[in-house]
Amino acid sequence: MNRFYSAVAALLCAAFILSACATVAGGMVGGGVGRMAGDEQAGRMIGAGIGMMIDISD
């Protein structure tokens, strides 16, 4: 049964990433830029927010 739940979780993650790819990419890029600037959390939030606007407008 645990194997079934693992497969379901993997499918849900894949569906989330495909439907919100700009949000995920924006969060990763923002986290990297924020780490270099010294505030990783703020960079991640800004990047994900911009990516979310792109996903909504598409």
N, C-alpha and C positions, 0 to 999 in steps of 0.2 A: 504494500500500500504506500510506503514511503517513496518508492520509485515512481508511482503514479503522480504523487504530489510534486515531486521534483520535476517531472516532465511538464506538468501543468504550470508550475512556476516559471520554467524556462520559456514556455510558449507565451505566457503573459508578458514576460520581460521583453521578448522579441517583438510582440505586438506593440508594446508601449514605445519601444525605441523607434520602430518604423513609423508610428503615427506621430511621434513628437521628436523627430530627428534634429530639427533646428534647435529645440530647447535643450536637448542633451548636448549637442555640439557646442552651443553657446555657453552652457555651464562649464564644460571642460576647458574651453578656450579662456573663459573668464577666470576660472580657477588658476590656470597657469599664469596668466597676466597678473592676477591679484597676488599670487605667491611672489612673483618678482618685485611687485610694488610693496609688499609687506602686509597686505590685508586680503588673504585668500578668500574668506567668506564673502566679503563685499563684492569682490570680482566675480565670484561664482553666481551671486544673486543678480548682479547687473547683466551678466552674459546670458543667464537663463531667462531673464525677463525679456531681453531683446529677442532671443530665439523664440520665446512664446508668442510674441507679437508677429513674428514671421510665420509661425505655424498657423496662427489664427487667420492671418490674411491670405494664406494659400488655399 
